[in-house]
Amino acid sequence: MRITGRRVSVELVTASPSAAAPCVRATRAALSLAIGALLVVPVAVASPAYADDYPTWQDVQNAQGNEQATQEQITLIGDALATTQQKAADASTAAMQAGQAADVARAEARSATQRAAELTAQAAAAAQVVQQSHAQVGTVIAGRARTETASPLAVRLFTAAHPDELLTRLGIMRKLDATWATLGERAIAEQGVAASLQDQAQTARSARDALATAAEQAAQKAQEAADAEAAAVKDLQGHQATLYAQLATLKNTTADVERRYQIGQQVAAQAAAEAAERERQALQAAGSSGNGGSGDSGWVDTSGVNVDPAGAQAYASGQLRNYGWGQDQMPCLYNLWMQESSWRADAENPDSGAYGIPQALPASKLAAAGADWRTNGDTQIDWGLSYIQNRYGSPCGAWAHEVANNWY
């Protein structure tokens, strides 16, 4: 893992095949495009189709006593477990994408509501200014009327009892005329501004209404996807429990032992795949000046996550013996995951997308430990302990590496 601020992202840095991968102001055209984009966000909602050809207990019983048949059944069960894990990852990915789309839609709707309110207020203020300008023009017109008479100017000059007073009145009229012209021009300009703001406000209100509808639809899709994920997790967990029990029967072990073994195998496979990908990228970089990125940080919807740091620590402490470790390793594990995630099952690095208590990257790697990896801290811990065992041998080994390098 590599530190980014106070949070860390997971980055595998060795190629050992046994190491685990670490963990509006818009125009009408722009408005229609934005709304259209929100309404057509591709979100998988339906539950994935489940296979009907899982190995049966009768298959397991028939294989017992026959070494070849037993091995064949073990292989079939391993393949079935891999299939269920992929289905779990698909269901959770669909839920995450739907949740992300809903969040984006809600943010757009809030922004549009604020913009509509601002423009409506500006339009109202502009209309008030126009009204005031019209009142000023009316005052000027009334004043000019009071200074005028029906007689021509020459007649008034020769017949006026007080010519100087008449000239003063004429000067006042010229000033009133100039003011009238200025106010008239300003009123016309203000009228145009007011009309423009009214049009923008109407456009913004239309955007607000349309985006509110889009947000409601996206939220509905997100709920449907979350329901589908919950159903998938429940179904797949049942299949996985049966498959682990079948393996235990064939290998004369226990379901818990087989589960931990399978998790370890999956974590090691993830590491091998990443090592191969890093080698491929290194070869590609050697012949190119461009910088390649993993492109796999992603975003995780953390709704519905059971966040219980104390409970997670208690669970982890109880699991140490299953990996051959004593309680002396718990302080190291506590420090390691306190620094990584504060033992929160919903912890997510906003830059890399590393997720969960052990900060796996990408987050979907946690699916190797169970279908409920997104919401269950215990499942995340199972993956993280297997990762530590494969890569560092013990929590204290991982913590020492973290202290020395700011990642593990």
N, C-alpha and C positions, 0 to 999 in steps of 0.2 A: 504494500500500500504506500501511497505517496501523500505527504501532507499538503493540503491546500487550505491556508488559513489555519483555523483550529480543527477543521474536519479533515478527514483523510480519505483518499481514494485508493482502491486496491489495484496494485499493479504487480503481476508476477515478473520476477527478474531472473529466474534460473530456468534451465531447460530440462531439469530432472523429470522424467516421466512419472515419478512417484510423488512429485510436489503438487499441491492443490493450487488452483487459480484463485488469486485474491478476489480474497474477497474483493361633431364632424363638421374635424372640419373637412367633410368629404363632399365631393360632387355627387350628383344622383347616380352617375355611372359607377363611381367607386363604391357607393353605398350598396348598390345591387350586387356588385362582385363580392363585397365583404359578407353580406348576408348569405349569398349563395354558397360561399366557402364554408360557412358555419353549418349550413343545413345539410351539406353533403359530406361531412366528415365521416370517413369510412370507419365504422365501429362494428366489430363483430359482437353480436349480442347472443345469438342462439348458442345453446350448449353444444359442445362437440359430440359427434357420433361416437358411441362407445363400441368396442369390439365385443363380439359374442363368443369368441373362441379362446377365452382364458383356459389354461389347464384346469381340469377338474380334480377333485379328490380321488375319483375313481382312476383317473390317469396316474396319479401319484401312487395309489395302492398297487396298480398293475405293474408299475415300474420297479417296485421294491423287490429286492432279491436278484435283480438282473442289473449288472453293473452298467452295461451299455444303455439299457432303457433308462436307468436312473440318470446317467449323464445327459441323455437326450432331454429328459424332463427338466433337469436343472437348467439346461440351455434355453428351453422354451419358456420357463418361468422367468429367467433373466431377461429375455426379450420382452416378455409381457410387462415386467417392471419398468423397463426402459420406455415402453409405449405409454404406460400410465403416467410416468413422469413428464413426458412430452405433452400429453393431454393437459396435465395440470399446468404446465408452463403456458400453453396456448390459452387456457381459460383465464388465467391471471393476467396475461398480457392483454387480452381483450378487455378485461375489467379496467386495467390501468389506462388503456387508450381511451376508453369511454369516459373515465373520470377526468382525464386530462382535457378532452374535448368539452366536457361540461364546465370545467373551470375556466377555460378560454372563453366559452360562450357567455358565462356569467360576467366575466371581466369586461367583455365587449358591451354587454347590456348596461352595466353600471356606468361605463364611460359615456355611452350614448345618452343615458338619462341625464348625466351631469352636463353634457354638451347642450342638450336640448333646453335644460333649465337656464343655462348661461345665456344662450342665444335668445330665448324668450324674454329674459330680463333685459337684455340689451335692446331688443326690438321695442319693448315697452318704454324704455328710457328714451330711445330715439323718437318715438311717437310723441312723447311728452315735450321734447325739445322742439319738434315741428309745431306743436300746438302753441308753445310759447312764442315762437318766431311769428306765427300768424297773428297772434295777439299784438305783438309789437308793430307789425305792419299796419294793423287796423288802427292802432293809436296814432301812427304817423299820418295816415290818410285823414283821420278825423282832425288832427292839428292843422293839416294843410287846408282842409275845407274851411276852417275858421278864419284863415288868413286871406281867402279869396273873395272877390266880388264879381258881379256879372259884367262890369264895365271893362272895356279894353284898357290896356296899360297906359297908352298915350292920353286917353281921356282922363284916367285917374290922376296922372301926373299933373295936368293943367287945371283940373277942377278940385283937386284935393285941398282942403283947408289947411292941412299940415303936410306938405310934401316930404319933409324929413321923416315923419312917422310912416308914411307910405313906403319910402325906400327901406326903412328898417323892416317893415313887414315883408317886402319883397326879398330882402336878404334871408329872413327866416324861412321863406318859402323855398329859396334855393337850397338851404341847408336841409330842409325837410325832404326835398326831392332827392338829394344825394343819399340821405339816410334811407329813404324809401327804396332806392335802387340797390343799395348795399344789402338791406334786409331781404329784399326780394330775391336777390341772387343766393343769399345764404339759405333762405327758406327752400328754394328749389333744390339746392345741394343736399340739405338735410332731409328733404322729402325723398330724394333718391337713396340716401343711406338708410333711412327708415324702411323703405320698400325692400331694399336688399336684405336687411336684417330680418324682416318679416318672412321673406322667402327662405332664407337660411334656417330660421327657426322652424318653419314648417317642414323643411327637409329633415332637420334634426329630429323633430318629433316623429316623423315617419320612420327614421332610422331606429329611434328608441323603441317604437312599437314592434317593428320587424325583428330587431335583435332580442327583444324580450321574448318573443315567440320562439326564436331560435334557441335561446337559453333554456326555455321550458322543455323544448323537444330534446335538447342535448342532455338535460338532467334526467329525463325519462329514459333515454337510451342508456345512460350511465347506471341507473337503478336496475334496468333489465339485465345489463351486463354483470352487475354485482350479484344479482340473484342467480344468474346462470353460473357464475364462478362458484358461488356457495354450493349450488347443486352438484357441480362437477367435482368440487373438493370432497364433498360427502360421499359421492359415489366412488371416486377413485381411492379414497382412503380405505373404504371397505374392500376393494379389490386388492390393494397393496397389503393389507393385513392378512388376507387369505393367502396371497402369494408368498409372503414371508413365512407364514406357518407351514406351507407346503414345502418350501425349501428346507426348513428346520427338520421336517419329517424325513425328507430324503437324505439329509446330511447328518442326521442324529445330533442336532444342536438345538438352539432355541430361536424363536422368532426375533427376539431382541438382538441376539448375536448376528443373525443373518441380515437384519436391517442395518446394523452398524457396518457390517462388512460390505454390503451393497453401496452404502453411502460412501465409504472409503474408496471403493472401486470407481464410482462415478466422479468423485472429486479428483482422483488420480487421472482419470480420462480427460477431465476438463483441463488439467494442467498440461497433459501431453498435447492436447489440441492447441492450447495457447502457445506452447513452446514452438510447435510447428509453424504457427501463424507468425510469431515474432521472427523466426528464421526467414520466412518468406518475405516479410516486410524489410528485414535487414538486407536481403539480396536485392530487393526492389529499390531500396534507398541507395544502395551502392551504385546503381546505374541511373539514378534520378536525383535532381537537386530539390525536388519537392518534398514537403513534409507530410507524411501520412498520419492520419489519426485513426483511433480505434473505431470511431463512429458508433460506439456501442454503449454510450453512457446512459441514454434513456431517461425516462421520468417515471416515477412510481407513485401511484395513487395510494396514500396512506390512510384512507378512510377505513374504518372498521378494524383497525389494528389494535390488538390487545397490548397496551403499553404498561408493563409492570416490572420495573428494574429490579426491585427486591425479589420478586418471584423468579425472575430470570436468573438472578445470582444463586438463589437456592437450588434451582434446577441444575444449573451448571455444576455446582458443588457436588450434588448427588451423582452426577455422571462421571466424575473424574476417575473413579475406580474402574469403570468399564473400559478405560483406555490405559490402565496400568499405572495411573498416577495417584499420588497421595494428596492429602489436604494441604500439604506444604506448597502445592502448585497453585492453590486458589488465590493467594495474594497477587501473584504474577498475572493470573487471568483477570482478576478484578481490575488491576491497573491498566492492563492492555485494552480491555473493552470499555473501560471508563473513558480512556483517552480517545478511543475510536468512535464511540457512539453513546456514551453515558448509559450504556446497557438499555437503550431504547429500541424496541422492535421496529419503530417507524423512522429511525434515523436515516437521513438521506443526504448525501453530499450533493449540493446543488450544481456543482461544476462537473463532476464525473458521473454522477448517478449511482455511486456505490451505496449499498442499502443494507439495512438491518443491523443487528447487534455486532456481527463480525465484519460488516461493511464489504459484502461481496460485490464484485463487478465483473460482468453485468449482474444485476439483481437476480435474474432468472436462474443463475447457477444454483441458488438456494433450493430450487425445485428438486434437486437430487436427494434432498433430505425429506421431502414430503410435499403433498399437494397444497398444504396450507402455509407455505413458506412466506407469503406476503403478510399474513396477519398473525402468525404464531411465533413468538420469540423462542419457544422451546425447539421448534423445528430449525430455526436459524442457528441456534446454539449447537445442535447436532451436526450441522454442516461445518460450523466454525471449529468445533473440536476435532473433527476429522481432518480439516485443512491444517490445523496446527500440528496434529500428529504426523501427517504425511510430510509436512515441510520442515518443521522445527523439532519434532520429537516430543516437545513438552511446552506448556504455557510459559514457563520461565525462559525457555530457549527463544520463544517468540517475543517475549517482553524484552529480553536482552537485545534482540535485533531492533525492536522498536526504539529503545532508548538510544542505540547507536546510530540509527539511520532515519528516525522519524517515520518509518513505515514498516510493515511486516508482511 
